[in-house]
Amino acid sequence: MNMQAVSLAPIIDFYQRLTPERLADIDTLYAADAHFKDPFNAVDGVPAIRAIFEHMFRSLHEPRFVVTGQVQQSHQAFLTWDFHFRFQRFDTTTVQTVRGASHLVFNEQGLITLHRDYWDVAEELYEKLPVVGGLMRWLKQRARQ
């Protein structure tokens, strides 16, 4: 595929300033049949991708992304990010951070056709939950012995 590199600036800006209202613009970044996958979801199409982020805003306090790095080659890119949020059900005062990365693939129109998120669910999320977190940390310690 011989194509110009896609500017990552609008994508990074979209995610770093993401709000429930800005979700209406998600179709300016994604192809209609885009595939999205993360540790909890695997969906196709812009409405399903939008629904994942709508759920995020309903489930968490003040979720926000901070892009910390980027690598781009031809029709694909890799972004590293920190995702900051507060739980709604547990300790709602402590800001949590999940560190992860996204692999993005673009079509010839510069729209995202594949968005795959990579992050360690056990370390980045489960270990931070009451009860489950203690069990996860204990299992991790046992595996090191």
SENUZA-621001 format. One record per atom (N, C-alpha, C): residue in three letters; atom name; x, z, y. Coordinates in pm, whole numbers. Last residue first. Example, Ala and Ser with C-alpha at 12.3 -4.5 7.8 and 13.67 -1.06 7.14 Angstrom:
2
+-----+----+--------+--------+--------+
|  aa | at |      u |      w |      v |
+-----+----+--------+--------+--------+
| Ser |  N |   1285 |    708 |   -225 |
| Ser | CA |   1367 |    714 |   -106 |
| Ser |  C |   1290 |    787 |      3 |
| Ala |  N |   1319 |    780 |   -569 |
| Ala | CA |   1230 |    780 |   -450 |
| Ala |  C |   1320 |    780 |   -330 |
+-----+----+--------+--------+--------+
//
This chain:
145
+-----+----+--------+--------+--------+
|  aa | at |      u |      w |      v |
+-----+----+--------+--------+--------+
| Gln |  N |    798 |   4323 |  -1695 |
| Gln | CA |    878 |   4414 |  -1779 |
| Gln |  C |    926 |   4347 |  -1906 |
| Arg |  N |    629 |   4150 |  -1570 |
| Arg | CA |    769 |   4148 |  -1529 |
| Arg |  C |    859 |   4232 |  -1620 |
| Ala |  N |    380 |   4216 |  -1664 |
| Ala | CA |    435 |   4087 |  -1704 |
| Ala |  C |    583 |   4077 |  -1670 |
| Arg |  N |    330 |   4457 |  -1532 |
| Arg | CA |    352 |   4456 |  -1678 |
| Arg |  C |    417 |   4326 |  -1725 |
| Gln |  N |    286 |   4362 |  -1273 |
| Gln | CA |    400 |   4451 |  -1299 |
| Gln |  C |    432 |   4452 |  -1448 |
| Lys |  N |     50 |   4218 |  -1315 |
| Lys | CA |    169 |   4149 |  -1265 |
| Lys |  C |    294 |   4231 |  -1295 |
| Leu |  N |   -124 |   4424 |  -1390 |
| Leu | CA |    -94 |   4315 |  -1484 |
| Leu |  C |     34 |   4241 |  -1444 |
| Trp |  N |   -126 |   4572 |  -1150 |
| Trp | CA |    -79 |   4633 |  -1273 |
| Trp |  C |    -40 |   4526 |  -1375 |
| Arg |  N |   -244 |   4385 |   -975 |
| Arg | CA |   -108 |   4431 |   -949 |
| Arg |  C |    -46 |   4495 |  -1073 |
| Met |  N |   -496 |   4362 |  -1099 |
| Met | CA |   -409 |   4245 |  -1087 |
| Met |  C |   -264 |   4286 |  -1063 |
| Leu |  N |   -597 |   4626 |  -1069 |
| Leu | CA |   -578 |   4568 |  -1202 |
| Leu |  C |   -482 |   4450 |  -1197 |
| Gly |  N |   -610 |   4639 |   -789 |
| Gly | CA |   -527 |   4733 |   -864 |
| Gly |  C |   -497 |   4681 |  -1003 |
| Gly |  N |   -797 |   4432 |   -739 |
| Gly | CA |   -660 |   4424 |   -688 |
| Gly |  C |   -566 |   4516 |   -762 |
| Val |  N |  -1033 |   4531 |   -845 |
| Val | CA |   -971 |   4412 |   -907 |
| Val |  C |   -825 |   4402 |   -864 |
| Val |  N |  -1046 |   4761 |   -657 |
| Val | CA |  -1057 |   4770 |   -802 |
| Val |  C |   -987 |   4652 |   -870 |
| Pro |  N |  -1068 |   4550 |   -367 |
| Pro | CA |  -1072 |   4684 |   -428 |
| Pro |  C |  -1097 |   4671 |   -579 |
| Leu |  N |   -849 |   4266 |   -332 |
| Leu | CA |   -983 |   4320 |   -351 |
| Leu |  C |   -976 |   4462 |   -409 |
| Lys |  N |   -602 |   4156 |   -332 |
| Lys | CA |   -644 |   4221 |   -208 |
| Lys |  C |   -782 |   4286 |   -219 |
| Glu |  N |   -564 |   4019 |   -563 |
| Glu | CA |   -486 |   4141 |   -545 |
| Glu |  C |   -529 |   4218 |   -420 |
| Tyr |  N |   -727 |   3790 |   -519 |
| Tyr | CA |   -771 |   3896 |   -610 |
| Tyr |  C |   -695 |   4026 |   -591 |
| Leu |  N |   -564 |   3640 |   -319 |
| Leu | CA |   -701 |   3688 |   -298 |
| Leu |  C |   -734 |   3808 |   -387 |
| Glu |  N |   -297 |   3580 |   -371 |
| Glu | CA |   -345 |   3566 |   -234 |
| Glu |  C |   -486 |   3622 |   -212 |
| Glu |  N |   -258 |   3620 |   -648 |
| Glu | CA |   -176 |   3689 |   -549 |
| Glu |  C |   -241 |   3691 |   -411 |
| Ala |  N |   -473 |   3465 |   -765 |
| Ala | CA |   -443 |   3603 |   -806 |
| Ala |  C |   -368 |   3678 |   -696 |
| Val |  N |   -463 |   3214 |   -639 |
| Val | CA |   -582 |   3297 |   -627 |
| Val |  C |   -551 |   3443 |   -660 |
| Asp |  N |   -237 |   3045 |   -470 |
| Asp | CA |   -240 |   3136 |   -583 |
| Asp |  C |   -356 |   3234 |   -565 |
| Trp |  N |   -322 |   2709 |   -380 |
| Trp | CA |   -286 |   2845 |   -344 |
| Trp |  C |   -310 |   2935 |   -465 |
| Tyr |  N |   -386 |   2391 |   -268 |
| Tyr | CA |   -310 |   2467 |   -366 |
| Tyr |  C |   -281 |   2605 |   -309 |
| Asp |  N |   -634 |   2143 |   -225 |
| Asp | CA |   -571 |   2267 |   -179 |
| Asp |  C |   -505 |   2340 |   -294 |
| Arg |  N |   -669 |   1811 |   -161 |
| Arg | CA |   -648 |   1906 |   -271 |
| Arg |  C |   -572 |   2025 |   -217 |
| His |  N |   -848 |   1550 |    -75 |
| His | CA |   -801 |   1674 |    -13 |
| His |  C |   -791 |   1776 |   -125 |
| Leu |  N |   -871 |   1206 |    -45 |
| Leu | CA |   -843 |   1317 |   -136 |
| Leu |  C |   -789 |   1433 |    -54 |
| Thr |  N |   -925 |   1053 |    170 |
| Thr | CA |   -999 |   1022 |     47 |
| Thr |  C |   -980 |   1131 |    -58 |
| Ile |  N |   -943 |   1055 |    517 |
| Ile | CA |   -900 |   1132 |    399 |
| Ile |  C |   -989 |   1094 |    281 |
| Leu |  N |   -881 |    749 |    692 |
| Leu | CA |   -969 |    860 |    656 |
| Leu |  C |   -919 |    927 |    528 |
| Gly |  N |   -747 |    519 |    758 |
| Gly | CA |   -691 |    645 |    804 |
| Gly |  C |   -778 |    766 |    775 |
| Gln |  N |   -826 |    289 |    646 |
| Gln | CA |   -887 |    320 |    775 |
| Gln |  C |   -836 |    453 |    832 |
| Glu |  N |   -706 |    295 |    398 |
| Glu | CA |   -651 |    203 |    498 |
| Glu |  C |   -711 |    224 |    637 |
| Asn |  N |   -709 |    651 |    320 |
| Asn | CA |   -738 |    510 |    293 |
| Asn |  C |   -683 |    423 |    405 |
| Phe |  N |   -488 |    923 |    230 |
| Phe | CA |   -567 |    848 |    327 |
| Phe |  C |   -594 |    706 |    278 |
| Val |  N |   -464 |   1248 |     98 |
| Val | CA |   -441 |   1105 |     76 |
| Val |  C |   -539 |   1029 |    165 |
| Leu |  N |   -313 |   1565 |    116 |
| Leu | CA |   -412 |   1473 |    172 |
| Leu |  C |   -369 |   1330 |    142 |
| His |  N |   -276 |   1881 |     -4 |
| His | CA |   -230 |   1744 |    -24 |
| His |  C |   -343 |   1653 |     23 |
| Ser |  N |   -211 |   2191 |    142 |
| Ser | CA |   -309 |   2086 |    118 |
| Ser |  C |   -238 |   1952 |    101 |
| Ala |  N |   -132 |   2532 |     64 |
| Ala | CA |    -93 |   2397 |    104 |
| Ala |  C |   -204 |   2300 |     68 |
| Gly |  N |   -117 |   2879 |    169 |
| Gly | CA |   -141 |   2769 |     78 |
| Gly |  C |    -93 |   2637 |    135 |
| Arg |  N |   -180 |   3220 |    194 |
| Arg | CA |    -85 |   3112 |    223 |
| Arg |  C |   -107 |   3002 |    120 |
| Val |  N |   -410 |   3427 |    344 |
| Val | CA |   -383 |   3348 |    224 |
| Val |  C |   -289 |   3236 |    267 |
| Thr |  N |   -454 |   3742 |    481 |
| Thr | CA |   -389 |   3612 |    495 |
| Thr |  C |   -368 |   3551 |    358 |
| Gln |  N |   -689 |   3957 |    648 |
| Gln | CA |   -622 |   3910 |    527 |
| Gln |  C |   -558 |   3774 |    555 |
| Val |  N |   -728 |   4224 |    861 |
| Val | CA |   -717 |   4078 |    854 |
| Val |  C |   -634 |   4043 |    731 |
| Thr |  N |   -944 |   4492 |    820 |
| Thr | CA |   -811 |   4439 |    792 |
| Thr |  C |   -814 |   4287 |    784 |
| Thr |  N |  -1212 |   4556 |    846 |
| Thr | CA |  -1124 |   4572 |    963 |
| Thr |  C |   -987 |   4506 |    944 |
| Thr |  N |  -1367 |   4552 |    623 |
| Thr | CA |  -1392 |   4448 |    722 |
| Thr |  C |  -1301 |   4458 |    844 |
| Asp |  N |  -1326 |   4595 |    303 |
| Asp | CA |  -1263 |   4645 |    425 |
| Asp |  C |  -1275 |   4536 |    531 |
| Phe |  N |  -1600 |   4417 |    189 |
| Phe | CA |  -1508 |   4526 |    159 |
| Phe |  C |  -1454 |   4585 |    289 |
| Arg |  N |  -1767 |   4211 |    288 |
| Arg | CA |  -1820 |   4316 |    202 |
| Arg |  C |  -1728 |   4436 |    187 |
| Gln |  N |  -1632 |   4032 |    446 |
| Gln | CA |  -1759 |   4085 |    497 |
| Gln |  C |  -1804 |   4206 |    416 |
| Phe |  N |  -1281 |   4023 |    520 |
| Phe | CA |  -1391 |   4027 |    423 |
| Phe |  C |  -1518 |   4077 |    490 |
| Arg |  N |  -1133 |   3810 |    758 |
| Arg | CA |  -1169 |   3946 |    720 |
| Arg |  C |  -1284 |   3937 |    621 |
| Phe |  N |   -855 |   3578 |    770 |
| Phe | CA |   -997 |   3612 |    765 |
| Phe |  C |  -1011 |   3762 |    742 |
| His |  N |   -639 |   3297 |    777 |
| His | CA |   -664 |   3436 |    817 |
| His |  C |   -815 |   3460 |    817 |
| Phe |  N |   -422 |   3103 |    609 |
| Phe | CA |   -565 |   3118 |    632 |
| Phe |  C |   -591 |   3266 |    657 |
| Asp |  N |   -153 |   2899 |    679 |
| Asp | CA |   -197 |   3037 |    659 |
| Asp |  C |   -345 |   3040 |    695 |
| Trp |  N |    -15 |   2602 |    525 |
| Trp | CA |   -100 |   2674 |    619 |
| Trp |  C |   -114 |   2820 |    579 |
| Thr |  N |    127 |   2277 |    497 |
| Thr | CA |    127 |   2418 |    458 |
| Thr |  C |     52 |   2495 |    566 |
| Leu |  N |     33 |   1953 |    399 |
| Leu | CA |     31 |   2054 |    505 |
| Leu |  C |     43 |   2193 |    442 |
| Phe |  N |    130 |   1636 |    325 |
| Phe | CA |    124 |   1769 |    268 |
| Phe |  C |    133 |   1867 |    384 |
| Ala |  N |     -5 |   1304 |    295 |
| Ala | CA |     60 |   1413 |    369 |
| Ala |  C |     43 |   1543 |    293 |
| Gln |  N |     -2 |    944 |    256 |
| Gln | CA |    -33 |   1080 |    215 |
| Gln |  C |     45 |   1181 |    297 |
| His |  N |     82 |    683 |    295 |
| His | CA |    -61 |    712 |    302 |
| His |  C |    -99 |    852 |    254 |
| Ser |  N |    399 |    760 |    403 |
| Ser | CA |    305 |    649 |    385 |
| Ser |  C |    161 |    696 |    400 |
| Gln |  N |    432 |   1095 |    417 |
| Gln | CA |    495 |    976 |    362 |
| Gln |  C |    387 |    872 |    336 |
| Gln |  N |    494 |   1404 |    572 |
| Gln | CA |    410 |   1285 |    561 |
| Gln |  C |    494 |   1170 |    506 |
| Val |  N |    451 |   1745 |    602 |
| Val | CA |    537 |   1641 |    549 |
| Val |  C |    446 |   1520 |    528 |
| Gln |  N |    437 |   2046 |    789 |
| Gln | CA |    379 |   1918 |    751 |
| Gln |  C |    487 |   1822 |    702 |
| Gly |  N |    341 |   2390 |    855 |
| Gly | CA |    436 |   2284 |    824 |
| Gly |  C |    365 |   2157 |    782 |
| Thr |  N |    141 |   2559 |    929 |
| Thr | CA |    278 |   2606 |    946 |
| Thr |  C |    383 |   2499 |    916 |
| Val |  N |   -171 |   2592 |   1071 |
| Val | CA |    -83 |   2501 |    999 |
| Val |  C |     61 |   2538 |   1033 |
| Val |  N |   -399 |   2830 |   1030 |
| Val | CA |   -283 |   2803 |   1112 |
| Val |  C |   -190 |   2715 |   1029 |
| Phe |  N |   -752 |   2878 |   1027 |
| Phe | CA |   -633 |   2820 |    967 |
| Phe |  C |   -523 |   2806 |   1072 |
| Arg |  N |   -987 |   3145 |    999 |
| Arg | CA |   -914 |   3046 |   1079 |
| Arg |  C |   -788 |   3003 |   1005 |
| Pro |  N |  -1287 |   3338 |   1001 |
| Pro | CA |  -1188 |   3260 |    926 |
| Pro |  C |  -1119 |   3159 |   1018 |
| Glu |  N |  -1453 |   3568 |   1093 |
| Glu | CA |  -1347 |   3504 |   1172 |
| Glu |  C |  -1244 |   3429 |   1090 |
| His |  N |  -1558 |   3691 |    785 |
| His | CA |  -1551 |   3715 |    929 |
| His |  C |  -1431 |   3641 |    986 |
| Leu |  N |  -1725 |   3495 |    532 |
| Leu | CA |  -1609 |   3564 |    586 |
| Leu |  C |  -1624 |   3586 |    736 |
| Ser |  N |  -1957 |   3357 |    459 |
| Ser | CA |  -1904 |   3460 |    370 |
| Ser |  C |  -1793 |   3545 |    429 |
| Arg |  N |  -2021 |   3158 |    641 |
| Arg | CA |  -2124 |   3257 |    609 |
| Arg |  C |  -2066 |   3377 |    534 |
| Phe |  N |  -1786 |   3008 |    641 |
| Phe | CA |  -1826 |   3076 |    764 |
| Phe |  C |  -1935 |   3181 |    739 |
| Met |  N |  -1792 |   2914 |    374 |
| Met | CA |  -1681 |   2996 |    421 |
| Met |  C |  -1721 |   3075 |    546 |
| His |  N |  -2020 |   2752 |    383 |
| His | CA |  -2021 |   2874 |    301 |
| His |  C |  -1910 |   2969 |    343 |
| Glu |  N |  -1917 |   2548 |    542 |
| Glu | CA |  -2031 |   2626 |    590 |
| Glu |  C |  -2041 |   2758 |    513 |
| Phe |  N |  -1722 |   2450 |    367 |
| Phe | CA |  -1679 |   2519 |    490 |
| Phe |  C |  -1794 |   2596 |    554 |
| Ile |  N |  -1889 |   2342 |    170 |
| Ile | CA |  -1786 |   2441 |    134 |
| Ile |  C |  -1744 |   2520 |    258 |
| Ala |  N |  -2038 |   2154 |    315 |
| Ala | CA |  -2106 |   2272 |    259 |
| Ala |  C |  -2006 |   2381 |    219 |
| Arg |  N |  -1850 |   1952 |    361 |
| Arg | CA |  -1901 |   2031 |    475 |
| Arg |  C |  -1965 |   2161 |    424 |
| Ile |  N |  -1835 |   1855 |    100 |
| Ile | CA |  -1716 |   1915 |    162 |
| Ile |  C |  -1759 |   2003 |    280 |
| Ala |  N |  -2093 |   1752 |     73 |
| Ala | CA |  -2049 |   1860 |    -16 |
| Ala |  C |  -1926 |   1930 |     40 |
| Pro |  N |  -2097 |   1550 |    274 |
| Pro | CA |  -2191 |   1662 |    279 |
| Pro |  C |  -2148 |   1781 |    191 |
| Val |  N |  -1876 |   1378 |    184 |
| Val | CA |  -1867 |   1457 |    307 |
| Val |  C |  -1969 |   1572 |    311 |
| Gly |  N |  -1778 |   1371 |   -161 |
| Gly | CA |  -1865 |   1335 |    -49 |
| Gly |  C |  -1858 |   1432 |     66 |
| Asp |  N |  -1741 |   1591 |   -434 |
| Asp | CA |  -1724 |   1457 |   -380 |
| Asp |  C |  -1825 |   1436 |   -267 |
| Val |  N |  -1558 |   1886 |   -539 |
| Val | CA |  -1677 |   1815 |   -493 |
| Val |  C |  -1640 |   1677 |   -441 |
| Ala |  N |  -1476 |   2174 |   -669 |
| Ala | CA |  -1436 |   2034 |   -688 |
| Ala |  C |  -1562 |   1953 |   -655 |
| Asn |  N |  -1360 |   2511 |   -607 |
| Asn | CA |  -1454 |   2399 |   -588 |
| Asn |  C |  -1390 |   2267 |   -627 |
| Phe |  N |  -1163 |   2705 |   -631 |
| Phe | CA |  -1302 |   2742 |   -660 |
| Phe |  C |  -1399 |   2624 |   -661 |
| Pro |  N |   -909 |   2603 |   -563 |
| Pro | CA |   -923 |   2685 |   -683 |
| Pro |  C |  -1068 |   2720 |   -722 |
| Asp |  N |  -1024 |   2272 |   -461 |
| Asp | CA |   -946 |   2393 |   -437 |
| Asp |  C |   -965 |   2482 |   -561 |
| Lys |  N |  -1082 |   1940 |   -367 |
| Lys | CA |  -1065 |   2035 |   -476 |
| Lys |  C |   -980 |   2152 |   -427 |
| Phe |  N |  -1270 |   1658 |   -274 |
| Phe | CA |  -1210 |   1784 |   -230 |
| Phe |  C |  -1199 |   1877 |   -351 |
| His |  N |  -1287 |   1314 |   -210 |
| His | CA |  -1286 |   1419 |   -313 |
| His |  C |  -1212 |   1540 |   -257 |
| Ala |  N |  -1499 |   1095 |    -20 |
| Ala | CA |  -1379 |   1177 |    -35 |
| Ala |  C |  -1398 |   1282 |   -144 |
| Asp |  N |  -1684 |    902 |     52 |
| Asp | CA |  -1674 |    940 |    -90 |
| Asp |  C |  -1551 |   1026 |   -119 |
| Ala |  N |  -1649 |    866 |    327 |
| Ala | CA |  -1779 |    909 |    275 |
| Ala |  C |  -1772 |    960 |    132 |
| Ala |  N |  -1340 |   1010 |    439 |
| Ala | CA |  -1417 |    895 |    390 |
| Ala |  C |  -1545 |    948 |    326 |
| Tyr |  N |  -1295 |   1235 |    715 |
| Tyr | CA |  -1307 |   1211 |    572 |
| Tyr |  C |  -1385 |   1083 |    542 |
| Leu |  N |  -1305 |   1251 |    993 |
| Leu | CA |  -1176 |   1268 |    925 |
| Leu |  C |  -1178 |   1224 |    779 |
| Thr |  N |  -1558 |   1234 |   1077 |
| Thr | CA |  -1462 |   1150 |   1150 |
| Thr |  C |  -1323 |   1157 |   1085 |
| Asp |  N |  -1700 |   1420 |    936 |
| Asp | CA |  -1705 |   1282 |    886 |
| Asp |  C |  -1616 |   1187 |    966 |
| Ile |  N |  -1680 |   1651 |   1085 |
| Ile | CA |  -1593 |   1636 |    969 |
| Ile |  C |  -1592 |   1493 |    915 |
| Asp |  N |  -1835 |   1722 |   1300 |
| Asp | CA |  -1740 |   1612 |   1319 |
| Asp |  C |  -1654 |   1584 |   1196 |
| Ala |  N |  -1975 |   1946 |   1230 |
| Ala | CA |  -2052 |   1822 |   1249 |
| Ala |  C |  -1961 |   1701 |   1261 |
| Leu |  N |  -1797 |   2152 |   1247 |
| Leu | CA |  -1818 |   2091 |   1116 |
| Leu |  C |  -1899 |   1962 |   1125 |
| Arg |  N |  -1807 |   2264 |   1496 |
| Arg | CA |  -1716 |   2151 |   1478 |
| Arg |  C |  -1732 |   2085 |   1342 |
| Glu |  N |  -1977 |   2484 |   1452 |
| Glu | CA |  -2023 |   2370 |   1533 |
| Glu |  C |  -1936 |   2246 |   1511 |
| Pro |  N |  -1818 |   2664 |   1307 |
| Pro | CA |  -1937 |   2606 |   1244 |
| Pro |  C |  -1988 |   2482 |   1321 |
| Thr |  N |  -1480 |   2559 |   1375 |
| Thr | CA |  -1593 |   2648 |   1399 |
| Thr |  C |  -1713 |   2588 |   1325 |
| Leu |  N |  -1133 |   2508 |   1389 |
| Leu | CA |  -1257 |   2492 |   1314 |
| Leu |  C |  -1358 |   2602 |   1347 |
| Arg |  N |   -886 |   2467 |   1494 |
| Arg | CA |   -994 |   2504 |   1588 |
| Arg |  C |  -1131 |   2494 |   1521 |
| Gln |  N |   -732 |   2390 |   1282 |
| Gln | CA |   -690 |   2508 |   1356 |
| Gln |  C |   -796 |   2555 |   1455 |
| Tyr |  N |   -867 |   2157 |   1195 |
| Tyr | CA |   -865 |   2277 |   1112 |
| Tyr |  C |   -822 |   2402 |   1187 |
| Phe |  N |   -830 |   1983 |   1418 |
| Phe | CA |   -964 |   2011 |   1363 |
| Phe |  C |   -963 |   2142 |   1285 |
| Asp |  N |   -550 |   1974 |   1443 |
| Asp | CA |   -632 |   2030 |   1550 |
| Asp |  C |   -770 |   2070 |   1499 |
| Ile |  N |   -488 |   1841 |   1204 |
| Ile | CA |   -437 |   1977 |   1227 |
| Ile |  C |   -520 |   2046 |   1335 |
| Ile |  N |   -617 |   1599 |   1259 |
| Ile | CA |   -654 |   1678 |   1141 |
| Ile |  C |   -611 |   1823 |   1160 |
| Pro |  N |   -488 |   1501 |   1489 |
| Pro | CA |   -632 |   1531 |   1493 |
| Pro |  C |   -679 |   1616 |   1374 |
| Ala |  N |   -210 |   1489 |   1386 |
| Ala | CA |   -250 |   1577 |   1497 |
| Ala |  C |   -401 |   1604 |   1500 |
| Leu |  N |   -137 |   1301 |   1205 |
| Leu | CA |   -187 |   1428 |   1152 |
| Leu |  C |   -241 |   1519 |   1261 |
| Ser |  N |   -190 |    962 |   1201 |
| Ser | CA |   -155 |   1075 |   1286 |
| Ser |  C |   -218 |   1201 |   1229 |
| Val |  N |    -76 |    779 |    920 |
| Val | CA |   -189 |    837 |    992 |
| Val |  C |   -138 |    951 |   1080 |
| Ala |  N |    147 |    507 |    912 |
| Ala | CA |    123 |    650 |    888 |
| Ala |  C |      8 |    697 |    977 |
| Gln |  N |     28 |    184 |    820 |
| Gln | CA |     87 |    273 |    919 |
| Gln |  C |     56 |    419 |    880 |
| Met |  N |     83 |     41 |    494 |
| Met | CA |     -2 |     82 |    606 |
| Met |  C |     74 |    177 |    697 |
| Asn |  N |     78 |   -102 |    204 |
| Asn | CA |    158 |   -114 |    325 |
| Asn |  C |     70 |    -80 |    444 |
| Met |  N |     86 |      0 |   -118 |
| Met | CA |      0 |      0 |      0 |
| Met |  C |     90 |      0 |    123 |
+-----+----+--------+--------+--------+
//
